[in-house]
Amino acid sequence: MVFKSRAVQSLVELHRQELLHFLSTWERFNASGLALLPASGDPNYQSSRHLYAHVLESARSDLVWVCQLCGIALDAPDPKDPHAILKAYMRHLPELSDEALYVPRNMGEGMNLSLEAILEHAIVHSMRHRHQLERLLEGDES
Ligand code: NI
């Protein structure tokens, strides 16, 4: 896949790496039988399945945002299929230019974000949830 922007390509590749890393860590966590953090009231922490769905849905919704903001027609991927979500990033973002990445976009409610910030959020969100699971696997519940 040839991307117009090396910066976009890097963000998409890093997102792929981090989502796959989250998934392999989640598999390990799910197989361990360990519990998630004590009830925080966050519905995404009801079970490891809820957390899995939360991370995939976030990855998908960040892509939906980017496509909406750029007027890219998106075949919205199945929110339960991580590989479909990753393929959709690869399929829909190669035409994005460097310039498009840095323009502030009106997200409503007075918030402006660049596509760069949205794509970085996608990467860091998977990373943070993977890190939480790694800490639980290591027995660190603090
Ligand atoms: Ni989250």
Backbone and ligand atoms as CSV (ligand in chain L), in Angstrom:
chain,resi,resn,atom,element,x,y,z
A,1,MET,N,N,0.854,-1.197,0.000
A,1,MET,CA,C,0.000,0.000,0.000
A,1,MET,C,C,0.880,1.233,0.000
A,2,VAL,N,N,0.667,2.121,-0.968
A,2,VAL,CA,C,1.456,3.347,-1.036
A,2,VAL,C,C,0.664,4.485,-0.407
A,3,PHE,N,N,1.231,5.084,0.606
A,3,PHE,CA,C,0.598,6.224,1.267
A,3,PHE,C,C,1.179,7.508,0.695
A,4,LYS,N,N,0.312,8.484,0.506
A,4,LYS,CA,C,0.751,9.794,0.036
A,4,LYS,C,C,1.658,10.446,1.088
A,5,SER,N,N,1.331,10.221,2.361
A,5,SER,CA,C,2.059,10.865,3.465
A,5,SER,C,C,2.770,9.799,4.307
A,6,ARG,N,N,4.067,9.995,4.471
A,6,ARG,CA,C,4.826,9.056,5.327
A,6,ARG,C,C,4.380,9.169,6.783
A,7,ALA,N,N,3.972,10.379,7.161
A,7,ALA,CA,C,3.516,10.577,8.549
A,7,ALA,C,C,2.234,9.776,8.796
A,8,VAL,N,N,1.314,9.822,7.848
A,8,VAL,CA,C,0.065,9.048,7.998
A,8,VAL,C,C,0.390,7.557,8.018
A,9,GLN,N,N,1.279,7.151,7.119
A,9,GLN,CA,C,1.664,5.727,7.073
A,9,GLN,C,C,2.239,5.281,8.417
A,10,SER,N,N,3.101,6.105,8.998
A,10,SER,CA,C,3.691,5.753,10.295
A,10,SER,C,C,2.614,5.627,11.363
A,11,LEU,N,N,1.672,6.557,11.368
A,11,LEU,CA,C,0.602,6.510,12.374
A,11,LEU,C,C,-0.249,5.253,12.192
A,12,VAL,N,N,-0.540,4.902,10.948
A,12,VAL,CA,C,-1.354,3.698,10.685
A,12,VAL,C,C,-0.569,2.440,11.082
A,13,GLU,N,N,0.731,2.416,10.767
A,13,GLU,CA,C,1.549,1.246,11.130
A,13,GLU,C,C,1.677,1.108,12.653
A,14,LEU,N,N,1.874,2.234,13.323
A,14,LEU,CA,C,1.980,2.182,14.793
A,14,LEU,C,C,0.661,1.752,15.418
A,15,HIS,N,N,-0.436,2.217,14.833
A,15,HIS,CA,C,-1.746,1.800,15.349
A,15,HIS,C,C,-1.920,0.290,15.198
A,16,ARG,N,N,-1.520,-0.217,14.049
A,16,ARG,CA,C,-1.616,-1.661,13.823
A,16,ARG,C,C,-0.792,-2.433,14.873
A,17,GLN,N,N,0.449,-2.002,15.050
A,17,GLN,CA,C,1.322,-2.671,16.039
A,17,GLN,C,C,0.699,-2.644,17.429
A,18,GLU,N,N,0.197,-1.481,17.810
A,18,GLU,CA,C,-0.324,-1.344,19.175
A,18,GLU,C,C,-1.632,-2.105,19.357
A,19,LEU,N,N,-2.481,-2.104,18.342
A,19,LEU,CA,C,-3.739,-2.857,18.499
A,19,LEU,C,C,-3.438,-4.363,18.579
A,20,LEU,N,N,-2.510,-4.842,17.744
A,20,LEU,CA,C,-2.147,-6.270,17.797
A,20,LEU,C,C,-1.492,-6.611,19.135
A,21,HIS,N,N,-0.692,-5.703,19.634
A,21,HIS,CA,C,-0.046,-5.925,20.933
A,21,HIS,C,C,-1.103,-5.969,22.044
A,22,PHE,N,N,-2.077,-5.050,21.983
A,22,PHE,CA,C,-3.186,-5.103,22.951
A,22,PHE,C,C,-3.883,-6.463,22.857
A,23,LEU,N,N,-4.176,-6.909,21.637
A,23,LEU,CA,C,-4.938,-8.160,21.474
A,23,LEU,C,C,-4.179,-9.350,22.049
A,24,SER,N,N,-2.869,-9.422,21.811
A,24,SER,CA,C,-2.121,-10.573,22.333
A,24,SER,C,C,-2.051,-10.505,23.858
A,25,THR,N,N,-1.927,-9.299,24.401
A,25,THR,CA,C,-1.909,-9.157,25.860
A,25,THR,C,C,-3.281,-9.496,26.436
A,26,TRP,N,N,-4.325,-9.045,25.752
A,26,TRP,CA,C,-5.692,-9.357,26.215
A,26,TRP,C,C,-5.926,-10.870,26.229
A,27,GLU,N,N,-5.435,-11.572,25.187
A,27,GLU,CA,C,-5.599,-13.048,25.142
A,27,GLU,C,C,-4.944,-13.676,26.373
A,28,ARG,N,N,-3.762,-13.199,26.684
A,28,ARG,CA,C,-3.021,-13.711,27.833
A,28,ARG,C,C,-3.792,-13.408,29.130
A,29,PHE,N,N,-4.297,-12.196,29.218
A,29,PHE,CA,C,-5.039,-11.795,30.417
A,29,PHE,C,C,-6.310,-12.628,30.544
A,30,ASN,N,N,-7.031,-12.772,29.447
A,30,ASN,CA,C,-8.301,-13.507,29.468
A,30,ASN,C,C,-8.068,-14.955,29.887
A,31,ALA,N,N,-6.980,-15.548,29.410
A,31,ALA,CA,C,-6.661,-16.940,29.742
A,31,ALA,C,C,-6.204,-17.078,31.199
A,32,SER,N,N,-5.740,-15.988,31.802
A,32,SER,CA,C,-5.191,-16.060,33.167
A,32,SER,C,C,-6.286,-16.217,34.217
A,33,GLY,N,N,-7.517,-15.835,33.870
A,33,GLY,CA,C,-8.602,-15.886,34.845
A,33,GLY,C,C,-8.540,-14.769,35.873
A,34,LEU,N,N,-7.581,-13.852,35.735
A,34,LEU,CA,C,-7.492,-12.724,36.673
A,34,LEU,C,C,-8.684,-11.784,36.484
A,35,ALA,N,N,-8.974,-11.049,37.546
A,35,ALA,CA,C,-10.062,-10.072,37.473
A,35,ALA,C,C,-9.499,-8.717,37.058
A,36,LEU,N,N,-10.354,-7.936,36.426
A,36,LEU,CA,C,-9.983,-6.552,36.137
A,36,LEU,C,C,-9.932,-5.777,37.453
A,37,LEU,N,N,-9.590,-4.529,37.363
A,37,LEU,CA,C,-9.505,-3.698,38.567
A,37,LEU,C,C,-10.832,-3.734,39.317
A,38,PRO,N,N,-10.797,-3.546,40.619
A,38,PRO,CA,C,-12.040,-3.532,41.393
A,38,PRO,C,C,-13.043,-2.551,40.790
A,39,ALA,N,N,-14.291,-2.873,40.958
A,39,ALA,CA,C,-15.370,-2.113,40.309
A,39,ALA,C,C,-15.138,-0.607,40.387
A,40,SER,N,N,-15.028,0.014,39.244
A,40,SER,CA,C,-14.770,1.444,39.191
A,40,SER,C,C,-16.039,2.178,38.791
A,41,GLY,N,N,-17.079,1.415,38.476
A,41,GLY,CA,C,-18.293,2.043,37.976
A,41,GLY,C,C,-18.229,2.267,36.478
A,42,ASP,N,N,-17.051,2.027,35.890
A,42,ASP,CA,C,-16.915,2.195,34.443
A,42,ASP,C,C,-17.457,0.933,33.769
A,43,PRO,N,N,-18.508,1.099,32.946
A,43,PRO,CA,C,-19.108,-0.100,32.327
A,43,PRO,C,C,-18.124,-0.871,31.439
A,44,ASN,N,N,-17.067,-0.200,30.989
A,44,ASN,CA,C,-16.085,-0.899,30.145
A,44,ASN,C,C,-15.254,-1.895,30.933
A,45,TYR,N,N,-15.361,-1.817,32.259
A,45,TYR,CA,C,-14.584,-2.722,33.108
A,45,TYR,C,C,-15.425,-3.823,33.750
A,46,GLN,N,N,-16.638,-4.005,33.246
A,46,GLN,CA,C,-17.474,-5.079,33.801
A,46,GLN,C,C,-16.820,-6.445,33.639
A,47,SER,N,N,-16.123,-6.627,32.535
A,47,SER,CA,C,-15.483,-7.919,32.275
A,47,SER,C,C,-14.400,-7.690,31.225
A,48,SER,N,N,-13.545,-8.698,31.063
A,48,SER,CA,C,-12.496,-8.546,30.049
A,48,SER,C,C,-13.114,-8.453,28.647
A,49,ARG,N,N,-14.272,-9.081,28.452
A,49,ARG,CA,C,-14.961,-8.961,27.150
A,49,ARG,C,C,-15.404,-7.516,26.891
A,50,HIS,N,N,-15.888,-6.861,27.949
A,50,HIS,CA,C,-16.300,-5.461,27.790
A,50,HIS,C,C,-15.091,-4.593,27.439
A,51,LEU,N,N,-13.967,-4.863,28.072
A,51,LEU,CA,C,-12.770,-4.063,27.801
A,51,LEU,C,C,-12.299,-4.281,26.353
A,52,TYR,N,N,-12.344,-5.516,25.925
A,52,TYR,CA,C,-11.979,-5.856,24.539
A,52,TYR,C,C,-12.867,-5.063,23.566
A,53,ALA,N,N,-14.174,-5.107,23.809
A,53,ALA,CA,C,-15.113,-4.397,22.920
A,53,ALA,C,C,-14.856,-2.884,22.965
A,54,HIS,N,N,-14.529,-2.372,24.139
A,54,HIS,CA,C,-14.259,-0.931,24.295
A,54,HIS,C,C,-13.060,-0.505,23.438
A,55,VAL,N,N,-11.990,-1.281,23.477
A,55,VAL,CA,C,-10.783,-0.916,22.721
A,55,VAL,C,C,-11.052,-1.005,21.214
A,56,LEU,N,N,-11.751,-2.049,20.792
A,56,LEU,CA,C,-12.053,-2.160,19.352
A,56,LEU,C,C,-12.988,-1.045,18.903
A,57,GLU,N,N,-13.988,-0.753,19.706
A,57,GLU,CA,C,-14.941,0.294,19.319
A,57,GLU,C,C,-14.245,1.655,19.240
A,58,SER,N,N,-13.305,1.887,20.135
A,58,SER,CA,C,-12.576,3.155,20.099
A,58,SER,C,C,-11.717,3.243,18.834
A,59,ALA,N,N,-11.052,2.142,18.485
A,59,ALA,CA,C,-10.226,2.124,17.265
A,59,ALA,C,C,-11.103,2.410,16.047
A,60,ARG,N,N,-12.267,1.802,16.053
A,60,ARG,CA,C,-13.185,1.993,14.939
A,60,ARG,C,C,-13.711,3.428,14.916
A,61,SER,N,N,-14.071,3.970,16.062
A,61,SER,CA,C,-14.682,5.299,16.043
A,61,SER,C,C,-13.647,6.376,15.713
A,62,ASP,N,N,-12.379,6.178,16.067
A,62,ASP,CA,C,-11.360,7.152,15.644
A,62,ASP,C,C,-11.252,7.173,14.112
A,63,LEU,N,N,-11.335,6.015,13.494
A,63,LEU,CA,C,-11.293,5.966,12.020
A,63,LEU,C,C,-12.530,6.649,11.423
A,64,VAL,N,N,-13.686,6.392,12.039
A,64,VAL,CA,C,-14.926,7.022,11.557
A,64,VAL,C,C,-14.791,8.549,11.622
A,65,TRP,N,N,-14.225,9.066,12.718
A,65,TRP,CA,C,-14.006,10.515,12.846
A,65,TRP,C,C,-13.138,11.036,11.720
A,66,VAL,N,N,-11.997,10.379,11.521
A,66,VAL,CA,C,-11.047,10.855,10.496
A,66,VAL,C,C,-11.739,10.882,9.133
A,67,CYS,N,N,-12.454,9.826,8.812
A,67,CYS,CA,C,-13.105,9.757,7.495
A,67,CYS,C,C,-14.192,10.816,7.366
A,68,GLN,N,N,-14.970,11.004,8.433
A,68,GLN,CA,C,-16.020,12.040,8.381
A,68,GLN,C,C,-15.413,13.418,8.173
A,69,LEU,N,N,-14.353,13.707,8.906
A,69,LEU,CA,C,-13.751,15.040,8.835
A,69,LEU,C,C,-13.118,15.302,7.477
A,70,CYS,N,N,-12.713,14.246,6.785
A,70,CYS,CA,C,-12.049,14.405,5.487
A,70,CYS,C,C,-12.980,14.115,4.323
A,71,GLY,N,N,-14.210,13.772,4.593
A,71,GLY,CA,C,-15.127,13.440,3.512
A,71,GLY,C,C,-14.746,12.157,2.787
A,72,ILE,N,N,-14.121,11.240,3.502
A,72,ILE,CA,C,-13.765,9.950,2.900
A,72,ILE,C,C,-14.934,8.985,3.127
A,73,ALA,N,N,-15.439,8.395,2.040
A,73,ALA,CA,C,-16.533,7.426,2.182
A,73,ALA,C,C,-15.977,6.173,2.840
A,74,LEU,N,N,-16.592,5.774,3.915
A,74,LEU,CA,C,-16.062,4.653,4.704
A,74,LEU,C,C,-17.040,3.493,4.691
A,75,ASP,N,N,-16.527,2.293,4.378
A,75,ASP,CA,C,-17.283,1.071,4.658
A,75,ASP,C,C,-16.963,0.762,6.107
A,76,ALA,N,N,-17.861,1.161,7.005
A,76,ALA,CA,C,-17.541,1.018,8.429
A,76,ALA,C,C,-17.315,-0.457,8.765
A,77,PRO,N,N,-16.151,-0.757,9.341
A,77,PRO,CA,C,-15.834,-2.159,9.629
A,77,PRO,C,C,-16.642,-2.705,10.802
A,78,ASP,N,N,-16.753,-4.021,10.848
A,78,ASP,CA,C,-17.419,-4.714,11.953
A,78,ASP,C,C,-16.683,-4.367,13.251
A,79,PRO,N,N,-17.410,-3.800,14.241
A,79,PRO,CA,C,-16.715,-3.403,15.472
A,79,PRO,C,C,-16.173,-4.583,16.277
A,80,LYS,N,N,-16.568,-5.803,15.902
A,80,LYS,CA,C,-16.083,-6.978,16.654
A,80,LYS,C,C,-14.863,-7.619,15.995
A,81,ASP,N,N,-14.468,-7.091,14.840
A,81,ASP,CA,C,-13.413,-7.761,14.069
A,81,ASP,C,C,-12.172,-6.868,13.969
A,82,PRO,N,N,-11.162,-7.115,14.823
A,82,PRO,CA,C,-9.994,-6.232,14.814
A,82,PRO,C,C,-9.294,-6.193,13.463
A,83,HIS,N,N,-9.287,-7.308,12.755
A,83,HIS,CA,C,-8.568,-7.336,11.479
A,83,HIS,C,C,-9.315,-6.524,10.415
A,84,ALA,N,N,-10.637,-6.533,10.501
A,84,ALA,CA,C,-11.427,-5.693,9.582
A,84,ALA,C,C,-11.171,-4.215,9.883
A,85,ILE,N,N,-11.043,-3.876,11.161
A,85,ILE,CA,C,-10.772,-2.480,11.532
A,85,ILE,C,C,-9.394,-2.063,11.011
A,86,LEU,N,N,-8.395,-2.918,11.198
A,86,LEU,CA,C,-7.041,-2.583,10.730
A,86,LEU,C,C,-7.012,-2.463,9.206
A,87,LYS,N,N,-7.710,-3.358,8.533
A,87,LYS,CA,C,-7.763,-3.280,7.056
A,87,LYS,C,C,-8.418,-1.978,6.610
A,88,ALA,N,N,-9.433,-1.556,7.342
A,88,ALA,CA,C,-10.131,-0.315,6.963
A,88,ALA,C,C,-9.200,0.892,7.101
A,89,TYR,N,N,-8.340,0.898,8.131
A,89,TYR,CA,C,-7.347,1.986,8.234
A,89,TYR,C,C,-6.455,1.988,6.990
A,90,MET,N,N,-6.003,0.810,6.610
A,90,MET,CA,C,-5.095,0.696,5.453
A,90,MET,C,C,-5.799,1.095,4.160
A,91,ARG,N,N,-7.070,0.766,4.073
A,91,ARG,CA,C,-7.790,0.979,2.821
A,91,ARG,C,C,-8.191,2.445,2.643
A,92,HIS,N,N,-8.525,3.121,3.748
A,92,HIS,CA,C,-9.139,4.437,3.599
A,92,HIS,C,C,-8.193,5.625,3.780
A,93,LEU,N,N,-7.012,5.395,4.333
A,93,LEU,CA,C,-6.178,6.556,4.667
A,93,LEU,C,C,-4.988,6.845,3.749
A,94,PRO,N,N,-4.678,5.997,2.752
A,94,PRO,CA,C,-3.488,6.277,1.921
A,94,PRO,C,C,-3.525,7.599,1.171
A,95,GLU,N,N,-4.710,8.133,0.911
A,95,GLU,CA,C,-4.787,9.376,0.138
A,95,GLU,C,C,-4.639,10.633,1.003
A,96,LEU,N,N,-4.630,10.451,2.318
A,96,LEU,CA,C,-4.498,11.637,3.191
A,96,LEU,C,C,-3.134,12.291,2.989
A,97,SER,N,N,-3.130,13.599,2.921
A,97,SER,CA,C,-1.865,14.325,2.725
A,97,SER,C,C,-1.316,14.792,4.072
A,98,ASP,N,N,-0.064,15.163,4.081
A,98,ASP,CA,C,0.539,15.765,5.276
A,98,ASP,C,C,-0.258,16.982,5.730
A,99,GLU,N,N,-0.635,17.814,4.746
A,99,GLU,CA,C,-1.335,19.057,5.090
A,99,GLU,C,C,-2.628,18.745,5.828
A,100,ALA,N,N,-3.339,17.729,5.338
A,100,ALA,CA,C,-4.632,17.372,5.947
A,100,ALA,C,C,-4.459,16.940,7.399
A,101,LEU,N,N,-3.281,16.440,7.706
A,101,LEU,CA,C,-3.026,15.880,9.036
A,101,LEU,C,C,-3.001,16.961,10.123
A,102,TYR,N,N,-2.562,18.140,9.756
A,102,TYR,CA,C,-2.258,19.134,10.797
A,102,TYR,C,C,-3.295,20.251,10.955
A,103,VAL,N,N,-4.273,20.306,10.061
A,103,VAL,CA,C,-5.288,21.369,10.140
A,103,VAL,C,C,-6.185,21.141,11.365
A,104,PRO,N,N,-6.418,22.175,12.202
A,104,PRO,CA,C,-7.364,21.981,13.316
A,104,PRO,C,C,-8.786,21.764,12.778
A,105,ARG,N,N,-9.475,20.784,13.336
A,105,ARG,CA,C,-10.833,20.438,12.874
A,105,ARG,C,C,-11.812,20.701,14.002
A,106,ASN,N,N,-12.945,21.252,13.617
A,106,ASN,CA,C,-13.979,21.527,14.608
A,106,ASN,C,C,-14.708,20.226,14.955
A,107,MET,N,N,-14.564,19.814,16.199
A,107,MET,CA,C,-15.181,18.562,16.633
A,107,MET,C,C,-16.505,18.809,17.347
A,108,GLY,N,N,-16.943,20.066,17.387
A,108,GLY,CA,C,-18.166,20.385,18.128
A,108,GLY,C,C,-17.828,20.683,19.579
A,109,GLU,N,N,-18.771,21.296,20.254
A,109,GLU,CA,C,-18.618,21.647,21.672
A,109,GLU,C,C,-17.324,22.423,21.933
A,110,GLY,N,N,-16.966,23.255,20.959
A,110,GLY,CA,C,-15.813,24.131,21.136
A,110,GLY,C,C,-14.461,23.448,21.080
A,111,MET,N,N,-14.448,22.189,20.652
A,111,MET,CA,C,-13.177,21.457,20.652
A,111,MET,C,C,-12.606,21.376,19.231
A,112,ASN,N,N,-11.324,21.681,19.128
A,112,ASN,CA,C,-10.627,21.522,17.852
A,112,ASN,C,C,-9.540,20.471,18.002
A,113,LEU,N,N,-9.497,19.567,17.038
A,113,LEU,CA,C,-8.442,18.540,17.036
A,113,LEU,C,C,-7.929,18.386,15.624
A,114,SER,N,N,-6.655,18.032,15.510
A,114,SER,CA,C,-6.121,17.693,14.190
A,114,SER,C,C,-6.287,16.186,13.973
A,115,LEU,N,N,-6.209,15.787,12.710
A,115,LEU,CA,C,-6.262,14.337,12.423
A,115,LEU,C,C,-5.077,13.643,13.080
A,116,GLU,N,N,-3.951,14.354,13.134
A,116,GLU,CA,C,-2.775,13.785,13.803
A,116,GLU,C,C,-3.126,13.422,15.251
A,117,ALA,N,N,-3.822,14.335,15.944
A,117,ALA,CA,C,-4.174,14.073,17.347
A,117,ALA,C,C,-5.142,12.893,17.454
A,118,ILE,N,N,-6.071,12.792,16.518
A,118,ILE,CA,C,-7.034,11.679,16.572
A,118,ILE,C,C,-6.305,10.350,16.329
A,119,LEU,N,N,-5.410,10.344,15.342
A,119,LEU,CA,C,-4.684,9.093,15.049
A,119,LEU,C,C,-3.718,8.753,16.177
A,120,GLU,N,N,-3.142,9.763,16.806
A,120,GLU,CA,C,-2.284,9.485,17.968
A,120,GLU,C,C,-3.121,8.956,19.129
A,121,HIS,N,N,-4.324,9.481,19.285
A,121,HIS,CA,C,-5.208,8.950,20.334
A,121,HIS,C,C,-5.467,7.464,20.094
A,122,ALA,N,N,-5.716,7.105,18.826
A,122,ALA,CA,C,-6.010,5.697,18.514
A,122,ALA,C,C,-4.848,4.808,18.977
A,123,ILE,N,N,-3.628,5.267,18.743
A,123,ILE,CA,C,-2.441,4.481,19.118
A,123,ILE,C,C,-2.338,4.377,20.645
A,124,VAL,N,N,-2.429,5.527,21.284
A,124,VAL,CA,C,-2.172,5.578,22.730
A,124,VAL,C,C,-3.286,4.886,23.522
A,125,HIS,N,N,-4.499,4.912,23.002
A,125,HIS,CA,C,-5.600,4.263,23.727
A,125,HIS,C,C,-5.346,2.755,23.852
A,126,SER,N,N,-4.987,2.110,22.747
A,126,SER,CA,C,-4.658,0.664,22.799
A,126,SER,C,C,-3.479,0.416,23.729
A,127,MET,N,N,-2.509,1.318,23.647
A,127,MET,CA,C,-1.282,1.176,24.437
A,127,MET,C,C,-1.592,1.242,25.933
A,128,ARG,N,N,-2.425,2.201,26.307
A,128,ARG,CA,C,-2.732,2.370,27.738
A,128,ARG,C,C,-3.504,1.178,28.284
A,129,HIS,N,N,-4.464,0.676,27.514
A,129,HIS,CA,C,-5.214,-0.479,28.025
A,129,HIS,C,C,-4.331,-1.726,28.050
A,130,ARG,N,N,-3.430,-1.858,27.116
A,130,ARG,CA,C,-2.479,-2.984,27.164
A,130,ARG,C,C,-1.612,-2.880,28.423
A,131,HIS,N,N,-1.168,-1.683,28.700
A,131,HIS,CA,C,-0.323,-1.465,29.876
A,131,HIS,C,C,-1.071,-1.810,31.167
A,132,GLN,N,N,-2.357,-1.439,31.239
A,132,GLN,CA,C,-3.171,-1.799,32.421
A,132,GLN,C,C,-3.196,-3.311,32.604
A,133,LEU,N,N,-3.427,-4.029,31.499
A,133,LEU,CA,C,-3.517,-5.497,31.599
A,133,LEU,C,C,-2.163,-6.094,31.982
A,134,GLU,N,N,-1.085,-5.533,31.446
A,134,GLU,CA,C,0.250,-6.034,31.802
A,134,GLU,C,C,0.505,-5.858,33.295
A,135,ARG,N,N,0.091,-4.717,33.823
A,135,ARG,CA,C,0.295,-4.501,35.275
A,135,ARG,C,C,-0.487,-5.505,36.088
A,136,LEU,N,N,-1.715,-5.800,35.676
A,136,LEU,CA,C,-2.510,-6.800,36.404
A,136,LEU,C,C,-1.871,-8.177,36.285
A,137,LEU,N,N,-1.351,-8.506,35.111
A,137,LEU,CA,C,-0.689,-9.802,34.912
A,137,LEU,C,C,0.565,-9.916,35.783
A,138,GLU,N,N,1.193,-8.782,36.011
A,138,GLU,CA,C,2.403,-8.779,36.852
A,138,GLU,C,C,2.073,-8.723,38.335
A,139,GLY,N,N,0.759,-8.676,38.645
A,139,GLY,CA,C,0.351,-8.678,40.052
A,139,GLY,C,C,0.392,-7.316,40.696
A,140,ASP,N,N,0.506,-6.270,39.893
A,140,ASP,CA,C,0.543,-4.910,40.437
A,140,ASP,C,C,-0.862,-4.328,40.354
A,141,GLU,N,N,-1.542,-4.311,41.486
A,141,GLU,CA,C,-2.921,-3.806,41.483
A,141,GLU,C,C,-3.015,-2.414,42.054
A,142,SER,N,N,-1.869,-1.775,42.235
A,142,SER,CA,C,-1.914,-0.429,42.837
A,142,SER,C,C,-2.374,0.585,41.815
L,1,NI,NI,NI,-10.466,3.504,27.322
